[in-house]
Amino acid sequence: MNFVEELQWRGMIHNIMPGTEELLSKEMISAYVGIDPTADSLHIGHLVGVMMLKHLQRSGHKPIVLVGGATGMIGDPSGKSEERNLLDEPTLRHNQECLKTQLKKLLDFDTDAPNKAEMVNNYDWMKDFSFLGFIRDIGKHITVNYMMAKDSVKKRLSGEAGDGMSFTEFTYQLVQGYDFLYLYQHNNCKLQMGGSDQWGNITTGTELIRRKTGGEAFALTCPLITKADGGKFGKTESGNVWLDPARTSPYKFYQFWLNTSDADAEKYIRIFTLFTKEETETLIAEHQTAPHLRLLQKALAKDITVRIHSEADYNAAVEASEILFGKGTAEALHKLDEDTLVSVFEGVPQFEINPGELQQGIGIVDLLAEKTNIFPSKGEARRMLKDGGVQVNKEKVNEEFTAGPAHLLSGKYMLVQKGKKNYYLLIVK
């Protein structure tokens, strides 16, 4: 597989240094992507860089994930308007281990092949560097003029982004440049990849390698992912879409991809899945003949949910989605864990019920018309009950029904459905 051609048809190349493709065709090389360990989980914004490493490994080359333990203590000015919080070492180490667990699902760390994935932490080689040693051995090779010319620096200094920058952040590109030099000298790493906002930092590394060793290193960046409507990719009303199921449930994760627009789905299916070019083009063509079936979104959501979570999590997410749209069964509803149940019915009207009253049992008519205002009157509630238009926990009930503790989902919820599409979540508090 030709790595550069693979990235090209997927729309994953923004900038590439001349000679990169020739280098990849000559020998097996190592290439790296940096990830800041500012949290104990990756979010979907990280997936673009990880997918670049995945394609690199599939092409026979060696992927290196560089966890920025040292640079995470500084903060990267690229694309940021403020300095980030600095983390202590125990937190950084914990985050690194969590990230590696997630990355093992996406890259092959355990193979016997020479191109097995590797994770390194720049704190390991930066922690023993003295300030004087760094400015003597590294700082003297890159001029201030060169550093000031970078867009990320110019924007901050001119006030376009934030209110200036600290010396700490100004030195960031030197520290990142040294990472590249270190990996070049110790890991045969000749290529650094990242988002297009990283071009300045990456080329500082290639320049440092050239000036310090006379060697040649290369850079490749991918476009920053945007949404067709101009919104920020990977952000929802509740924040980042995380890979950790404790932060973003598999159901919400699945829903994020399922709800992408047609234009975005066409782009994302290329970037985030491993479908071949032919499979991708077939899916896009099929989708265009019947967009209402959302074939593209379903294929995208399935592929990425299974790879990040599991087949079982994907199936549970599909079942949970069907409950909301009227196809789910009582059995499927009872199988939902509390987080998924709350996620599925997040937007529906909610009513609180007194636990003491429920303990004694509440007649369905009183429940619907007095304890809640699902119906404006008892007469209207009775009429709909008589016509079979009311369900409790996905099972039809009649006027004789009495709700009690045995009808609670996860020990505290009851789902009432009025007609085909109106849901209400009753919560015992």
C-alpha positions in Angstrom: 0.0 0.0 0.0 1.4 3.4 -1.0 1.0 5.6 2.2 0.9 9.0 0.5 -1.6 7.8 -2.2 -3.8 6.3 0.6 -3.9 9.6 2.5 -4.5 11.6 -0.7 -7.7 9.8 -1.8 -8.9 10.1 1.8 -8.4 13.9 1.8 -5.9 13.7 4.6 -3.0 15.7 3.2 -2.7 19.4 3.7 1.0 19.9 3.3 3.8 17.5 2.5 7.5 18.3 2.3 9.1 17.4 -1.1 10.9 14.1 -1.0 8.6 12.5 1.6 7.0 10.0 -0.8 10.4 9.0 -2.2 11.7 8.4 1.3 8.8 6.1 2.1 9.2 4.1 -1.1 13.0 3.5 -0.4 13.0 2.1 3.2 11.0 1.3 6.3 11.0 4.4 8.4 9.5 5.5 11.7 7.1 8.4 11.8 5.5 10.1 14.8 2.5 12.1 15.9 2.4 13.9 19.2 -0.5 13.8 21.7 -0.7 16.0 24.8 -1.7 13.9 27.8 -3.9 16.7 29.2 -6.7 14.1 30.0 -6.9 10.4 30.7 -8.8 9.8 27.5 -8.4 10.6 23.8 -11.3 12.4 22.2 -12.3 12.1 18.6 -10.2 15.1 17.6 -7.2 12.9 18.2 -8.4 10.2 15.8 -7.2 12.0 12.7 -3.5 11.7 13.8 -4.1 8.2 15.0 -5.6 7.2 11.7 -2.5 8.6 9.9 -0.4 6.3 12.1 -2.7 3.4 11.3 -2.3 3.8 7.6 1.4 4.3 8.1 1.6 0.9 9.9 -0.6 -0.8 7.2 1.9 0.5 4.7 4.8 -1.3 6.4 6.2 1.6 8.3 6.6 2.1 12.1 4.3 4.4 14.0 5.4 6.2 17.1 3.0 7.9 19.4 4.8 10.7 21.3 3.1 11.5 24.6 4.0 15.1 25.4 4.7 14.8 29.1 7.2 17.7 28.9 5.4 19.8 26.3 2.2 19.1 28.2 3.8 21.0 31.1 4.3 24.0 28.8 1.4 24.4 26.5 1.4 24.7 22.7 0.5 28.2 21.4 -0.6 26.8 18.0 -4.3 27.6 17.5 -4.8 28.5 21.2 -5.7 31.9 22.6 -4.7 31.1 26.2 -2.1 29.2 28.0 -3.2 25.7 29.2 -3.1 24.3 32.7 0.2 22.7 33.6 0.1 19.1 34.9 2.2 17.3 37.5 4.2 14.2 36.7 1.9 11.6 38.5 -1.1 12.9 36.5 0.8 12.8 33.3 2.0 9.2 33.9 -1.6 8.1 34.7 -2.9 9.8 31.6 -0.2 8.2 29.5 -1.2 4.7 30.6 -4.9 5.3 29.9 -4.1 6.7 26.4 -2.0 3.6 25.6 -4.9 1.3 26.6 -7.1 3.1 24.1 -4.5 3.2 21.4 -3.9 -0.5 21.6 -7.4 -0.9 20.0 -6.3 1.2 17.0 -2.6 0.4 16.5 -0.7 -2.8 16.8 1.7 -2.6 19.7 2.0 -6.3 20.4 3.1 -7.7 17.0 6.5 -9.3 16.4 6.9 -7.4 13.2 9.6 -4.7 13.0 7.0 -2.0 12.4 5.1 -2.6 15.7 3.8 0.6 17.2 5.7 2.3 20.0 4.8 4.9 22.6 7.4 7.3 24.0 7.1 10.3 26.4 9.3 13.3 25.8 9.4 13.9 29.6 11.9 11.0 29.7 14.5 12.8 27.7 13.6 16.4 28.7 13.6 16.0 32.5 17.4 15.8 32.8 18.1 18.7 30.5 19.3 21.8 32.4 18.2 25.2 31.2 21.8 26.2 30.4 22.4 22.9 28.6 19.3 23.4 26.4 19.9 26.9 25.4 23.6 26.1 24.6 23.0 22.8 22.7 19.7 23.5 21.0 18.8 27.2 21.3 21.9 28.4 19.4 20.9 26.5 16.3 17.6 28.3 15.6 17.4 32.1 15.3 14.8 34.2 17.0 14.0 35.6 13.5 13.2 32.1 12.4 10.9 31.5 15.4 9.2 34.8 15.1 8.2 34.2 11.5 5.9 31.2 12.5 2.2 32.0 12.1 1.4 30.6 15.5 3.8 33.1 17.1 2.9 36.0 14.9 -0.9 35.7 15.6 -0.3 35.7 19.4 2.1 38.6 19.3 -0.1 40.7 17.1 -3.1 40.2 19.4 -5.0 38.3 16.8 -5.3 35.3 19.2 -5.2 36.1 22.9 -3.1 38.8 24.6 0.5 37.9 23.8 2.5 34.9 24.8 4.9 33.9 27.6 8.5 33.0 27.1 7.5 29.5 28.1 5.2 29.1 25.2 7.5 30.9 22.8 10.1 28.1 23.5 7.5 25.4 22.7 8.6 25.0 19.1 12.2 24.5 20.2 11.2 21.8 22.6 9.1 20.1 20.0 11.9 20.5 17.5 14.2 18.8 19.9 11.7 15.9 20.2 12.1 15.3 16.5 15.9 15.5 16.7 15.9 13.0 19.6 13.7 10.5 17.8 15.7 11.0 14.6 18.9 10.2 16.4 17.5 7.3 18.6 14.6 5.8 16.7 15.4 6.2 13.0 12.4 8.7 12.9 12.5 10.7 9.7 8.9 11.9 9.5 6.7 13.9 11.8 3.0 14.2 11.1 0.2 16.4 12.6 -2.6 18.8 11.9 -2.0 21.7 9.6 -1.7 24.1 12.6 1.5 22.1 13.5 3.4 22.8 10.3 5.5 25.6 11.9 6.5 23.4 14.9 7.3 20.4 12.7 9.4 22.3 10.2 11.4 23.8 13.2 12.3 20.2 13.9 13.4 19.4 10.4 15.5 22.6 10.4 17.1 21.7 13.7 17.9 18.2 12.4 19.5 19.7 9.3 21.6 22.3 11.2 22.6 20.0 14.1 23.3 16.8 12.2 23.3 17.7 8.5 20.6 15.0 8.1 17.3 15.3 6.3 13.9 14.8 7.9 10.4 15.4 6.6 7.0 16.8 7.5 3.4 15.9 6.5 0.2 17.6 7.8 -3.5 16.9 7.4 -6.2 19.5 7.1 -7.9 20.5 10.4 -11.3 18.7 10.4 -14.2 21.1 10.1 -18.0 20.6 9.9 -20.0 21.7 6.8 -22.1 24.1 9.0 -18.9 25.8 10.3 -19.2 24.3 13.8 -16.2 22.8 15.5 -15.7 19.1 14.8 -15.9 16.8 17.8 -17.7 19.3 20.1 -21.3 18.7 21.3 -23.4 20.8 23.7 -22.0 18.7 26.5 -18.3 19.1 25.3 -15.8 16.7 23.7 -16.8 13.3 22.3 -14.4 11.0 24.3 -13.2 7.5 23.6 -13.6 6.6 27.3 -17.0 5.0 27.8 -17.2 6.6 31.3 -16.9 10.0 29.7 -19.0 9.5 26.6 -21.3 6.5 26.6 -21.0 4.1 23.6 -24.7 5.1 22.8 -23.8 8.8 22.7 -20.6 8.0 20.7 -22.7 6.1 18.2 -25.3 8.8 18.0 -22.6 11.5 17.3 -21.6 9.7 14.1 -25.1 8.7 13.1 -26.3 12.3 13.3 -23.6 13.8 11.0 -24.8 15.7 7.9 -24.6 14.1 4.5 -21.7 16.4 3.5 -19.7 15.6 6.7 -20.5 11.8 6.4 -18.9 11.8 3.0 -15.7 13.3 4.4 -15.6 11.4 7.7 -16.1 7.9 6.0 -12.8 8.5 4.2 -10.9 9.8 7.2 -12.2 7.7 10.1 -12.8 4.2 8.6 -10.7 1.6 7.0 -13.0 1.0 4.0 -11.1 0.7 0.7 -11.5 3.4 -1.9 -13.9 1.1 -3.9 -16.0 0.3 -0.9 -16.1 4.0 0.1 -17.2 5.1 -3.4 -19.8 2.4 -3.6 -21.3 3.5 -0.2 -21.3 7.1 -1.2 -23.1 6.3 -4.6 -25.7 4.1 -2.8 -26.3 6.8 -0.2 -26.8 9.5 -2.9 -29.6 7.4 -4.6 -31.5 7.2 -1.3 -30.2 9.8 1.2 -33.2 9.3 3.6 -31.9 5.8 4.4 -28.7 7.3 5.9 -26.6 4.4 4.7 -23.4 6.4 4.9 -24.0 7.6 8.5 -25.0 4.0 9.5 -21.8 2.5 8.0 -19.6 5.2 9.5 -21.2 4.9 13.0 -21.0 1.1 12.9 -17.4 0.9 11.8 -16.0 3.4 14.3 -18.2 2.3 17.3 -17.1 -1.3 16.8 -13.4 -0.4 16.6 -13.4 2.0 19.5 -15.8 0.1 21.8 -17.0 -3.4 20.7 -19.6 -5.2 18.5 -21.7 -5.7 21.7 -21.6 -2.0 22.5 -22.6 -1.2 18.9 -25.6 -3.6 19.0 -26.7 -2.1 22.4 -26.5 1.4 20.9 -28.6 0.4 17.9 -31.2 -1.3 20.2 -31.3 1.8 22.4 -31.8 4.0 19.4 -34.7 1.8 18.2 -36.5 2.2 21.5 -36.8 5.9 21.0 -38.1 5.5 17.5 -40.8 3.0 18.5 -39.3 -0.2 17.3 -37.7 -1.3 20.6 -39.2 -4.0 22.9 -39.8 -4.0 26.6 -37.0 -6.6 26.9 -34.5 -4.2 25.2 -35.6 -1.3 27.4 -35.0 -3.4 30.6 -31.5 -4.3 29.4 -30.4 -0.6 29.2 -28.0 0.5 31.9 -28.8 3.8 33.7 -26.4 6.0 31.7 -27.7 4.8 28.4 -31.4 5.1 29.5 -30.8 8.7 30.6 -28.9 9.5 27.4 -31.7 8.0 25.2 -34.4 10.0 26.9 -32.4 13.1 27.6 -34.7 15.5 25.7 -38.1 14.1 26.8 -40.3 15.8 29.5 -39.5 14.5 33.0 -41.6 14.3 36.1 -40.6 13.5 39.7 -42.6 11.0 41.8 -42.5 10.7 45.5 -41.0 7.3 46.5 -43.4 6.9 49.5 -46.5 7.2 47.2 -45.1 4.8 44.7 -44.4 2.3 47.5 -48.1 2.1 48.2 -48.9 1.9 44.5 -50.4 4.6 42.3 -53.4 4.0 39.9 -52.5 4.8 36.3 -55.2 7.4 35.9 -54.0 9.3 39.0 -50.4 8.9 37.8 -51.1 10.4 34.4 -53.4 13.2 35.3 -52.6 14.2 38.9 -49.1 13.2 39.9 -47.9 14.3 36.5 -49.6 16.4 33.8 -49.1 13.9 31.0 -52.9 14.3 30.4 -54.8 17.4 31.3 -57.7 15.5 32.8 -58.6 12.0 34.1 -61.3 11.7 31.5 -58.8 12.2 28.6 -56.4 9.7 30.3 -59.2 7.1 30.6 -60.2 7.5 26.9 -56.7 6.9 25.7 -56.1 4.0 28.1 -59.4 2.4 26.8 -58.1 2.8 23.2 -54.8 1.1 24.0 -52.8 4.3 23.5 -50.7 4.2 26.7 -47.6 2.2 27.4 -45.5 1.9 30.6 -42.0 0.6 30.0 -43.0 -0.4 26.4 -46.0 -2.5 27.5 -49.6 -1.5 26.9 -51.6 -0.8 30.1 -55.3 -0.4 30.8 -57.3 1.6 33.4 -56.8 -1.1 36.0 -53.0 -0.8 36.1 -51.3 0.2 39.3 -47.7 1.5 39.2 -45.3 0.3 42.0 -41.6 -0.2 42.8 -41.5 -3.3 40.6 -42.1 -1.2 37.5 -39.0 0.9 38.0 -36.1 0.8 35.5 -32.6 0.9 37.2 -34.5 1.2 40.5 -35.6 4.8 39.8 -37.2 5.4 36.4 -40.5 4.7 34.6 -41.1 5.3 30.9 -44.6 6.4 29.9 -45.5 6.5 26.2 -48.6 8.4 25.0 -49.5 7.5 21.5 -46.7 6.6 19.1 -44.2 9.3 19.6 -44.7 11.1 23.0 -42.4 9.9 25.7 -42.2 10.9 29.4 -39.6 9.9 31.9 -40.8 9.6 35.5 -38.0 9.7 38.1 -38.4 8.7 41.7 -36.9 11.4 44.0 
